[in-house]
Amino acid sequence: MAINPLGLIAGATAFLGIWFGHVSVRRIEAQSTKLWHPMVIYLAAGLILELGAFFMSNKALSMVCGITGITLLWDVLEFKRQERRVQKGHAQPNPANPRHAVLLIEPGALATKDEDPSSQSRSTTSDSKIAQPVDGVQRP
Amino acid sequence: MNTFGLVIGLCSLLIIGLGFPIVILCERYLGYLWWPYMMGIGLLITLSSLLILTDWLSALTGILGVTLIWGSTELREQSRRAEAGWFPNNPNKITPPYENVIKKLKAPRL
């Protein structure tokens, strides 16, 4: 019986791409003082990979580049979305990051460093895990 | 010039995008305890891609399968978001078969 590994390769690439984006966007957004730096790097890497996919004659390699490139391009948007999650208090801010520190001192800011019982996101649940940066990409 | 990778990449974006409403609706109407079933279906779809000889169809099937596997790991997080009020919370969820067994398992989170 003939077996076609292309689907498994595509699936594994997509899974690892989503995973990498999911973790890296949250971590880099929390550390980066200027968000446009990683955004430009991801954009360039995504475009280079898409260009590589276009010129590669091997189907599997072309597909791996195509899928990885697209996930990196999506991650460019996810950086802004993650920043918005922090602003809304849906993801934990990093007080050591000046970009996030501003959010913590702004009057009426939704981003909170400590457990705040008056915070809407926490008052409805006793699960402290909700205070963690739970929102991520792609996470489909 | 090979457009295969580019087209599959764009299609993967659409399929991954489809995962968002699948997770939200599955959690809302069924609940996060259905995660082993979603993971199992995802695994079966991914493995079935091995038997599809048409390259583009095999690739898209594989991506659909892993999207469901990823979605199964997101169900618990989605239920926490619903509990926190970020998404509508439906109290009348359909309980899965072998609910008590599933409750003893730790829902995966990536």
Interface residues (C-beta under 8 A of the other chain):
Chain A: M1 A2 I3 N4 P5 L6 G7 L8 I9 A10 G11 A12 A14 F15 I18 W19 H22 E50 A53 F54 F55 M56 S57 K59 L61 S62 M63 V64 C65 G66 I67 T68 G69 I70 T71 W74 H90 Q120 S121 R122 T124 T125 D127 K129 I130 V134 D135 Q138 R139 P140
Chain B: M1 N2 T3 F4 G5 L6 V7 I8 G9 L10 S12 L13 I16 G17 L18 G19 F20 I22 V23 T46 L47 S49 L50 L51 I52 L53 D55 S58 A59 L60 T61 G62 I63 G65 V66 T67 I69 W70 G71 E74 E77 R80 R81 E83 A84 G85 W86 L110
